Amino acid sequence: MSVPEALAAALRSPTAEAVWRLRAELLAEQIPPDSRVFHLLGEYHRFLDQIARATTSRDYSDLASKLDVGSISGVIVERLLEPRSARELAMALLTGALSEGLMVLATRQHVKAWEQGLESVYRDAAWFLYEELWRWAEERKPELPPRERRRLLDGLLRPVFAREGAGVSKALLLGRLFQLLLVSYLA
């Protein structure tokens, strides 16, 4: 595989594996090891790997939570099938629904915890990208005053720190910024 093919694959399907292959191609082409592209690739690989790992874990937690929700109806049906007096049945249904409801709440907290973990990944990536984009902009537009450069970068990365933003949109924004720098460095 050539560098352009590996780059196209990494842009088309941004995965840690695709970035790994691109790095291998760049090393085989004897790109100087101190090139900024390798530092960028390392951070991009880490970002993609953490997103994949956290997303998978979150998806499993989310599925477990949904299964717990479904199990509530199973508990209720089970309680209804047991021969009991109306009072005993009401108590059994109440205690069953309460305990299952608490389990659902507990698993939903796991999902929230994974989402917070992803927010940390986004903040780490934004930390790296801010400085990298600063240098990139400084090289391409040295006449731009530092305060204006800061204003533009703050506006560009503001969605990453917004509380109301969806995690997917934050990941896409950060991924596109990594890709922009990658293409720029290899152009």
C-alpha positions in Angstrom: 0.0 0.0 0.0 1.3 3.5 -0.8 1.2 6.6 1.4 -1.6 8.1 -0.7 -3.7 4.9 -0.5 -3.1 4.6 3.3 -4.0 8.3 3.8 -7.2 7.9 1.7 -8.1 4.8 3.8 -7.5 6.7 7.1 -9.6 9.6 5.9 -12.4 7.3 4.5 -12.5 5.0 7.5 -10.9 6.8 10.5 -9.9 4.0 12.8 -6.9 3.4 15.0 -6.0 0.5 12.7 -6.1 2.8 9.6 -3.9 5.4 11.3 -1.5 2.6 12.3 -1.1 1.5 8.7 -0.6 5.1 7.6 2.2 5.5 10.1 3.8 2.3 8.9 3.7 3.6 5.3 5.2 6.9 6.3 8.0 5.1 8.2 8.7 2.9 5.2 8.9 6.0 3.0 11.6 7.3 5.5 9.7 10.4 6.5 12.0 12.0 9.2 11.1 10.7 12.6 11.0 14.2 14.1 8.3 15.3 11.6 5.3 16.8 13.3 3.1 14.3 11.4 4.2 11.5 13.7 3.3 13.4 16.8 -0.1 14.2 15.2 -0.6 10.5 14.2 0.2 9.4 17.7 -2.4 11.7 19.2 -5.0 10.8 16.5 -4.4 7.1 17.1 -4.9 7.5 20.8 -8.1 9.6 20.3 -9.6 7.0 17.9 -8.6 4.1 20.1 -10.1 5.7 23.2 -13.3 6.6 21.4 -13.7 3.0 20.1 -13.0 1.5 23.5 -15.3 3.9 25.4 -18.1 3.7 22.9 -18.1 -0.1 22.9 -18.2 -0.1 26.7 -20.9 2.5 26.8 -23.0 0.5 24.2 -22.7 -2.6 26.4 -23.8 -0.6 29.5 -26.7 0.9 27.5 -27.8 -2.5 26.3 -27.6 -3.9 29.9 -29.7 -1.0 31.1 -32.3 -1.6 28.4 -32.4 -5.3 29.3 -33.0 -4.4 32.9 -35.9 -2.3 31.8 -37.3 -5.3 30.0 -36.8 -7.5 33.0 -39.3 -5.4 35.0 -42.1 -6.7 33.0 -40.8 -10.2 33.5 -40.8 -9.8 37.2 -44.4 -8.4 37.1 -45.6 -11.4 35.0 -43.8 -13.8 37.3 -45.5 -12.2 40.4 -48.9 -12.3 38.7 -48.6 -16.0 38.0 -47.9 -16.9 41.6 -51.1 -17.8 43.5 -51.6 -15.2 46.3 -54.1 -13.0 47.9 -54.7 -9.5 46.5 -52.7 -7.9 49.3 -49.8 -10.3 48.9 -49.8 -9.8 45.1 -49.8 -6.0 45.5 -46.8 -6.2 47.9 -44.9 -8.7 45.7 -45.5 -6.4 42.6 -44.5 -3.3 44.5 -41.3 -4.8 45.9 -40.4 -6.5 42.6 -40.9 -3.2 40.7 -39.0 -1.2 43.2 -36.0 -3.5 43.3 -35.9 -3.8 39.5 -36.4 -0.1 39.1 -33.3 0.5 41.3 -31.3 -1.8 39.1 -32.4 0.1 36.1 -31.3 3.4 37.7 -28.0 1.8 38.7 -27.2 0.7 35.1 -28.2 4.1 33.7 -25.6 5.6 36.0 -23.0 3.3 34.3 -24.0 4.8 31.0 -23.7 8.3 32.3 -20.2 7.4 33.7 -19.1 6.3 30.3 -20.4 9.5 28.7 -18.3 11.5 31.2 -15.3 9.3 30.3 -15.8 10.3 26.7 -16.0 14.0 27.6 -12.5 13.6 29.1 -11.3 12.1 25.8 -12.8 15.1 23.9 -11.1 17.5 26.3 -7.7 15.8 25.9 -8.0 15.9 22.2 -9.0 19.5 22.2 -6.1 20.4 24.4 -3.7 18.9 21.9 -5.4 20.2 18.8 -5.6 23.8 20.2 -1.8 24.1 20.3 -1.3 22.2 17.1 -3.9 24.4 15.3 -2.3 27.5 16.8 1.1 26.6 15.2 -0.6 25.5 12.0 -2.4 28.9 11.7 0.7 30.8 12.7 2.7 29.2 9.9 0.1 29.8 7.3 -1.1 33.3 8.3 1.7 34.9 10.3 0.2 38.3 9.9 -2.9 37.3 11.9 -2.7 38.9 15.4 -2.4 36.4 18.2 -5.6 37.7 19.9 -7.5 37.2 16.6 -6.0 33.7 16.2 -7.1 32.9 19.8 -10.6 34.2 19.1 -11.0 32.0 16.0 -9.6 28.9 17.7 -11.8 29.4 20.8 -14.8 29.6 18.5 -13.8 26.6 16.6 -13.4 24.4 19.7 -16.2 25.9 21.7 -18.7 23.1 20.8 -16.3 20.5 22.4 -16.8 22.2 25.8 -20.6 22.8 25.5 -22.7 20.9 28.0 -25.6 20.5 25.6 -23.7 19.1 22.6 -24.0 15.5 21.5 -20.9 13.4 22.0 -21.1 12.2 18.4 -20.8 15.7 17.0 -17.9 16.5 19.3 -16.1 13.4 18.1 -16.8 14.3 14.5 -15.5 17.8 14.9 -12.3 16.7 16.6 -11.8 13.9 14.1 -12.1 16.3 11.2 -9.6 18.7 12.8 -7.1 15.8 13.1 -7.8 15.0 9.5 -7.3 18.6 8.4 -3.9 18.8 10.1 -2.9 15.4 8.8 -3.7 16.2 5.1 -2.0 19.6 5.6 1.2 18.0 7.0 1.4 15.4 4.2 0.5 17.8 1.4 
